[in-house]
Amino acid sequence: MANVRIDALSRAVGDILENYSDKVGDALEDVIKEVAAQAKKDLAASSPKRTGRYAKGWRTENTGTRLAPGQTVYNTKPGLPHLLEFSHALRGGGRSVAQPHIAPVNDKIPRLVEEGLEKRL
């Protein structure tokens, strides 16, 4: 008789934890999508070439799974973000001026995800 009660309690606790896990997973997936969209907007606004194809080239892509949600923010001009962020050698000699615009946005992302999860849970 005691085993039946323990089994029922075990199943009830398991169900509660499973429901909470699903709720946290859904919230995390939604928050990551929202933060990626915000990062895309921030990158377009802080891009050195704000009116050109570079600023308009920021995209988001779902790179996660159900168990490990994730988004990637990238630019359609491969290599150019790195050159602008860290400077590069110029054709006539010398170096260009570094224009850090990705690092500030990247530093805000963990805080934004944490705040978003706290609001939802």
C-alpha positions in Angstrom: 0.0 0.0 0.0 2.9 2.4 0.8 4.5 1.5 -2.5 1.4 2.6 -4.4 1.4 6.0 -2.7 5.1 6.4 -3.4 4.6 5.5 -7.0 1.7 7.9 -7.3 3.7 10.7 -5.7 6.7 9.9 -8.0 4.5 10.1 -11.1 2.9 13.4 -9.9 6.2 15.0 -9.3 7.5 13.7 -12.6 4.5 15.2 -14.4 5.0 18.6 -12.7 8.7 18.7 -13.6 8.0 17.7 -17.2 5.3 20.4 -17.6 7.7 23.0 -16.1 10.5 21.8 -18.4 8.2 22.2 -21.4 7.2 25.7 -20.2 10.8 26.8 -19.8 11.8 25.3 -23.2 9.0 27.2 -24.9 9.9 30.4 -23.1 13.6 30.1 -23.9 12.9 29.5 -27.6 10.6 32.5 -27.8 13.1 34.7 -25.9 16.0 33.7 -28.1 14.0 34.5 -31.2 13.1 37.9 -29.9 16.7 38.7 -28.8 18.1 37.6 -32.2 15.6 39.9 -33.9 16.6 42.8 -31.6 20.3 42.1 -32.2 19.7 42.2 -36.0 18.0 45.6 -35.6 20.8 46.9 -33.4 23.5 45.7 -35.8 21.7 47.3 -38.8 21.5 50.6 -36.8 25.2 50.5 -35.6 26.7 49.3 -38.9 29.4 51.6 -40.3 27.8 51.6 -43.7 24.2 52.3 -42.4 22.6 53.0 -45.8 24.3 50.4 -47.9 23.8 46.7 -48.6 26.0 45.9 -45.6 23.5 47.3 -43.0 20.6 45.8 -44.8 22.3 42.4 -45.0 21.8 41.3 -41.4 19.8 38.0 -41.2 18.8 35.6 -38.5 18.7 31.8 -38.9 17.4 29.1 -36.6 20.4 26.9 -35.8 19.1 25.2 -32.7 17.0 22.2 -31.9 13.9 21.7 -29.6 16.2 20.7 -26.7 18.8 23.4 -27.4 17.2 26.4 -29.1 19.5 28.8 -30.9 19.6 31.6 -33.4 22.5 32.8 -35.5 22.7 36.5 -36.6 24.9 36.9 -39.7 25.5 39.2 -42.6 25.1 38.3 -46.3 28.5 39.9 -47.0 30.8 37.1 -45.7 34.1 38.4 -44.3 33.2 42.1 -44.3 31.9 42.2 -40.7 35.3 40.9 -39.5 37.2 43.4 -41.6 35.2 46.3 -40.4 35.2 45.2 -36.8 39.0 44.6 -36.5 40.5 46.7 -39.3 42.5 45.4 -42.2 45.4 46.2 -44.4 44.8 48.8 -47.1 45.8 48.3 -50.8 48.0 51.4 -50.8 49.6 50.6 -47.4 48.7 51.2 -43.9 45.6 49.9 -42.0 42.0 50.9 -41.9 40.4 52.2 -38.7 38.6 49.5 -36.7 34.9 50.1 -36.4 33.7 47.9 -33.6 29.9 47.5 -34.0 29.4 43.8 -33.4 31.0 43.4 -29.9 28.7 45.9 -28.1 25.6 44.1 -29.4 27.1 40.7 -28.6 27.9 41.8 -25.1 24.2 42.7 -24.5 22.7 39.4 -25.6 23.2 37.3 -22.4 21.6 40.0 -20.3 18.7 40.4 -22.7 18.1 36.6 -22.7 18.2 36.5 -18.9 15.8 39.4 -18.5 13.4 37.9 -21.0 13.3 34.6 -19.2 12.8 36.3 -15.9 9.8 38.1 -17.3 8.2 35.0 -18.8 8.8 32.7 -15.8 
